[in-house]
Amino acid sequence: MALRASLITLLILLLIIIPFIALGKVRISLGKTRLVVGFYIALLFVSVPVFYAIAKPSTPEPFEVIEIGPGQYSYPDSQVNAFYDALYEGRLDNYEGAEIIARWSFDYQEERLKIIAPDYERYSNLIAVERKDVCDGKLEVFSYVSKSPNRLTLANPPDIRLKDNQLEILQPEKIHLEAIGFYHDFTMAQFTGTGFSMERTHYFFGDTVLYLRIPEDLLIDTDESTEHNIQFLN
C-alpha cells in the first residue's frame, strides 16, 4: 500500500511537469520550480497521514495454551505445545510438526547406562526415554525438533557418543547464521534511507528433544547435568 501511495504521488508530479516539457520552448522559472516542489512536499505530507489513517491494523493470531498435567508445561507458542502433546502421547513419529534431525544406534549389552552431559553445567533440553518391549541389545537415540509449517526451522543437534557404560551428550559445533531483511518502500524511506518491514521472520527456532529407545531391562543413571531432564514415557 505504501508503494502504491508513492507511485500515485509520483504520477501526480509527472502530470504537473509534463505540460511544461511538452511546450518545449517555455522555460521553467525558479518561481515555478519552487511552486512545483512546494506542491509535491505538501502533497507528500498530506498523503503520509492519510495512508496510516486508512491502513488496516494487523490482528494477532489467536493461540491456545495446552497443558498436560498440572503445570507440566505451558508454552506461549501453540505449535510447541502441540509438539510436546505428540511427544507425551507417543505419536511423535507420525506428527507433522516434528522432524528427526539426527539419529544414532549403538549395540549395548550392559545392565546399566549413565547419561551425562560433560560439556554442559546443566543440560537444558528434555531427554525422553522409551522402554522397548524386548531386550534386543540396541540403544537408539533420536534428536527431534519442532518445526513450523510456514517457516524455516533452525536447530543444531548435540553430538552423541557411547563411551564404556556412559552415553555422553556433547555440544555441537556452532552455526554461523546471517539473516537479511527486505524492507517495504514506505513513502518516508526516500528521506530516511530505510523502510519498515511488517513481515514476520521466516525462520523458527525449534525445540529440540533427545528421544532414547532402550531395552526394557536397562537401568538408567544420571549425574547433576542431566538428573532433572530425564522423562520416562512408559
C-alpha positions, 0 to 999 in steps of 0.5 A, a space after each residue: 500500500 505504501 508503494 502504491 501511495 508513492 507511485 500515485 504521488 509520483 504520477 501526480 508530479 509527472 502530470 504537473 511537469 509534463 505540460 511544461 516539457 511538452 511546450 518545449 520552448 517555455 522555460 521553467 522559472 525558479 518561481 515555478 520550480 519552487 511552486 512545483 516542489 512546494 506542491 509535491 512536499 505538501 502533497 507528500 505530507 498530506 498523503 503520509 497521514 492519510 495512508 496510516 489513517 486508512 491502513 488496516 491494523 494487523 490482528 494477532 493470531 489467536 493461540 491456545 495454551 495446552 497443558 498436560 498435567 498440572 503445570 507440566 508445561 505451558 508454552 506461549 507458542 501453540 505449535 510447541 505445545 502441540 509438539 510436546 502433546 505428540 511427544 507425551 502421547 507417543 505419536 511423535 513419529 507420525 506428527 507433522 510438526 516434528 522432524 528427526 534431525 539426527 539419529 544414532 544406534 549403538 549395540 549395548 549389552 550392559 545392565 546399566 547406562 549413565 547419561 551425562 552431559 560433560 560439556 554442559 553445567 546443566 543440560 537444558 533440553 528434555 531427554 525422553 526415554 522409551 522402554 522397548 518391549 524386548 531386550 534386543 541389545 540396541 540403544 537408539 537415540 533420536 534428536 527431534 525438533 519442532 518445526 513450523 509449517 510456514 517457516 524455516 526451522 533452525 536447530 543444531 543437534 548435540 553430538 552423541 557418543 557411547 563411551 564404556 557404560 556412559 552415553 555422553 551428550 556433547 555440544 555441537 559445533 556452532 552455526 554461523 547464521 546471517 539473516 537479511 531483511 527486505 524492507 517495504 518502500 514506505 513513502 518516508 524511506 526516500 528521506 530516511 534511507 530505510 523502510 519498515 518491514 511488517 513481515 514476520 521472520 521466516 525462520 523458527 527456532 525449534 525445540 529440540 528433544 533427545 528421544 532414547 529407545 532402550 531395552 526394557 531391562 536397562 537401568 538408567 543413571 544420571 549425574 547433576 547435568 542431566 538428573 532433572 531432564 530425564 522423562 520416562 514415557 512408559 
